[in-house]
Amino acid sequence: MSAQTRKLKETSLRRRLLWGFALCVGLIWTSIVCWGVYTVLTGGSAEVRHEANAYARQVLAVVGTFKDEPDGLIAALEKVEAIERESDEDGEVADFHIQLWIGDRVIKSRDGFPDETPVEDFFGDVEIDEETWLRSTTVDKDEALAVSLWTDSSITASLSGTDFFFFVLPLFFSLPILLIPAWFMTRVGLRPLGDVVTEISVRVDSGELTPLSQTRYRELNPVIDAVNRLMTRLQGQLRRERGFVADVAHELKTPMAIMQSNVGIINTSDDETRRAVAVKDLSSGIDRGNHLISQLLRMARMEQGADSQIVERDLDLAEFLRERVIQAEPLASSRSIALAVKAP
């Protein structure tokens, strides 16, 4: 058995269906994840910007009330920063800073942050000392106030500011769970195919080539029709082979009997003339047997399609009958039968 044959026998149709189902679910899951990432990076960023702007305006409202007390204001903002750093849901300390301007003077800042007084609102990533910060700046020109909120980069803020992972993780864990009902469905769905295989095996074991019964599944009926056509063809071939074997046995029986009779004459007769005729008839019978075997081999090759050429020739039927009667004469004489040919 070749390696390719072993590989084909080991392939499972159920496994093929399960892999197809898993591939479809995986593609759907990947599409949903990509859509979620796109939504987070677009809508999530806008949501973070909106929240940061609202938070900055709240800070500006507090600053506008207590701008005459800069020391107390700085202490209050530091407490706000501490609260924001401790409010991370993951238990990690968030990097959050507030930068404040009153007029052209920086009231609160951090080393490395730009001190230039902003003149308009800003939201975006800023590179400082090879670190990426998300800066959200809000300017109140009427009160001559400006505040900048510094936190992680926009992508990190977008991902952490939404329920993205809460949305994706259930999909990830549901993928293997979906394979369990898929396995059950393929097992039950392929059961009619197993019934057809069992029915074919019963016919193979019993040697009966009766047609298979139709099923109620339109996908299986073409297979059953093809198998029934194959069994009908096999039945016809078996009938032809049985008839061929019977014809061969009948054709060989007479020459063998004639040769056996001639051998008996040669062994028992003292008449040299009769023995010479028997030897001649025996040689003719052998030639006839060889000719018959050649014809049978040619017919076998024609059945296999190896030699489809048929040679036609004229045959003198009277002469053919006389030759056959002469060959059968010793067998007829041994049984006290007289043969004669009346022909031109």
N, C-alpha and C positions, 0 to 999 in steps of 0.2 A: 504494500500500500504506500503510495507516494506521500510526501509531506503536504502537498496541496490537498490531496483527498482527506487526510487527517484534519487539516485546518478547516475544510468545508464541513466535515462531520461535527466538529467542535463548535461551530458557530450556532448561536441561539437566536431564533426569531424573536423570542420574548425579550431577550437582552437588547436586541436591535430596536425594538419598540420602546423599551425603557430609556435607552440612550437618546432616541429621537424626542421623547417626551421631556427628558431632562434638558436637552438642548433648547427646545422651545421655551421651557420655563426659564432657563438661564438667559436666553435672549430677551425675554420679557422683563426679567429682573434687572438685567443690565440696562435696558432702555429706561426703566423707572429710576434707577440710580443716576443715570446720566441726566435725566430730566430733573431729578431732585438737586443734583449738583448745580445745574444751570439755574434752577430757580433760586437756590441759596446764594449763588454768586451774583445774581442780578437783583432779585427781590429782597434777598437777605441783606445785601449791602445797603439798599435803599431804606430798609427797616432800621438798620443800625444807625444810619445817618439821621433819620427822623428822631430816633430815641436820643442820640447824642445831642442834637440841636435842642430838643425839649429840655434835656438835663442841663445844658449850658445856659439856657434862658432862666431856668430856676436858680442857678448859681448867680447869674447876673441880677436877678430880683433880690436875692439876699445881699449881694455886694452893694447894690444901690441903696439899701437901707442902712448898712453898717460901714459905708466907705470912709466915714470920719473916724473909725476906730480900726486902723490897719492891723495892729497887733492882735486884737481879738478876732478880726476877720481871718487872718492867716491861721490862727489856732483852730478856728472853726473849719476852715477848708482842709487842714491837715487831718482833722477828725473824720471829715467826709471821705478823704482818700483812704484812711485806715478802714473805714466801714466798707468801702468798695472793694478793697483788697481782700477782706475777710468774707465777702459774699459770694465767692466762687463756689458753684455747686459741686465741683469735682474735688473740693478740699485743697486745691492748690492756690497759692498766693497770686492774685492777679496783679499785673503791672499797670498801675493807674496813677496818673498825675494830673494836677490842675495847675495851669499857668494863668496868671491874672495881671491885667494892666488897668490902671486908673489914670486916664489921660495919657501922657507919654512916659509914665513911670511904671516900671515892672514892680509889682507888689509881691508876687510869689512866682517862683520859677524853679528850675532844676538845672544842674550843671550840664552843659552840652546843648540845651534847648536854645533856639534862636530868641534873642531879646527884642528884636525889632517889633515896634508896635504894629499889629495888623490893622489894615484899613478896610478890609471886607471879609465876608464869611468865606470859610474854606473847609473842605472835607476831602481827605485823601491820604495816601501813604507818603511818608517823609523818611528819607535815609539819613540816619545820624550815627556816625562811628560804626558803619557796617551793620547797623541794626535798623530794621524796618518798623516804624511807628505809624499808628493811625492817628491823624490829627484832625480834630473837629473844632474849628474856630468860629465863634459867634461874636459879632461886633454890635454894640449899642451906641450909635453915634450921638444920639440925643443926650445920653448920660456920660459920654466919653469913657465908656467901659468896653473891655474886650476880655474874653476868656477862651482858653484853648484846653481841650481835654485830650490827653495823650494816653493811648492804650495800645494793645497788640495790633498787628497788621490787619488790614481790611479783610483778607481771606480768613484769617484765624478768628477775627471778631464775627464775621458772617457765620462761620460754621458753629462757633460756640454760642452765638446769639439766637439760634433757632433750634427746632426739634429735629434737626436733620438725622442724627444718629438714632434717635428714637423712631424715626420713620423708616430708616434703612435696615436696622438690625432685625426687626421682625421678618422682613423679606428674606434676609440671609438665612435665618434659622428655619423658615418655613419651606425652603427648597428641599432639604432631605425628607421632611415630613410629607411633602406632596408625592414623593416617590413611593410611599407605602400604598396609598390607594391606586397609584398608577400600576404598581406591580400586581395588585389584586385584580384590577380591571383587565390587564393583559392576560393574566392567568385564566380568568373566566371567559374573556372574549375569544381566546384561542382554543377553548375546549371543543367546539364543533370541528375544528381542524383535526384535533386528536381523535375524535370519533371516526372521521373519514379514514384516517391512517389505520385505525384498528380494523375497520371494515375491509380495507384493502389487504391487511395482513391475514385476516381470516380466509380470504379467497386465495391468497398465495399458499397458505398452509394446506388448504383443502384441494387445491388444484382446480377449483371451479372458477370459470370466467364469466359468471353472471353479472349483469350490469349493476352498478351502484345505484342506490336510491337517491332521489333528489332531496335537497334540504331547503329550508325556508330562507337561507342566506344567499343573496344574489352574488356575493363575492366568491362563494364556494362552488356554485353551480357550474361555472365555466370549467373549473378544475375537474369536477365530476364528469362533465360531458367529454372532456379530453381523455380521461381515463377510460370511460366507457367505449369511446371510439378505438382506443388502443386495444382493449380487451376483445372487441369485435374483430379487429384485424388479426389479433393473435389466434382467435378461434378459427377464422378462415385459413390461416397459415397451417394450423395444426391439422385441420381436415385435409388440406392438400398434401401435407407430409404423410398422413396415414394412407391416403389413396396412393401416393407415390410408392410407399413401401410395399403396399399390397400388389401394385402393378409390377414392381421389381421382382417380388417373390414369384409371381405367376410367370413372368418372362424367363426367369432362371430355372424354373422347375422342369420345363420340357427339355431344354438342352442338357441339363444334368442327367435326366433320366435316359436320354438317348446315348449320352457318353457312357453311362453305367452299363447300358445294354450292350454297346459295342465292346466294352472291356470284357464283359462276360463271354461274348462270342470269341474274342481273341484268345481267352484263356481256356475255353472248353472245346472249341470246334477243331476238327482235324482236317477240314476242307480248306486248302490253301487259298482257293479263290474266294471263298466266303470270308476267310480271315483277312485277305487283302482288301476286300470291300469294307469290312468292319474297320480296318485301320484307316482307310480313306474317309469313311464316315466319321470316325473319331477325330481325325484331324480337322475335318470340316466343322464338327461340333465345337471343337476348341476355338477355331476361328470365329464361329458364330458367337460363342461366349465372350471372346475378346471384343468383338464388334459391339455386343450389347453393353459390356462394361464401359467402352468408350462413349457410347451414346448416353449412358447414365451420368458419367462424369461431365459430359458437355451440358446436359440438362441441369446439373448441379451448378455449373459455372453460370449458366444463363439465369438461374434463380438468384444468384448473388450479383448479377449485373456485370460480371467480368467478361463475358463473351456473348454479345447480343446478336451476332451475325448468324443468319440461317442460310445454309447452302441448299439450293433446290437442284434436283436432278430427276431425270426420267427413270421410271421403273416399269419393267415388263412384269405385269401382275401374274401372267400364266407361268413365266419362268420362275418367278418368286415362289409360287405355290408348288411347282414341281420340285424345287430345291428343298422346300420344307417337308414335303411328303417323303422324299428320298431319305432325309435325315431321320424322320420318324419311323421309317419302315422297319428297322430292326426291333424297335420297341413294340411296334404293332405286331410283328411276326411272333415275338415272344409271348404275346397275349392272344395269338390266333386271330388276328384282325387283318383283313386285306384292305389296302388303301389303293385308290386309283384317282387320277386327275383327268377330267374331261374338259380340255381347254384348247384353243388354237395353238 
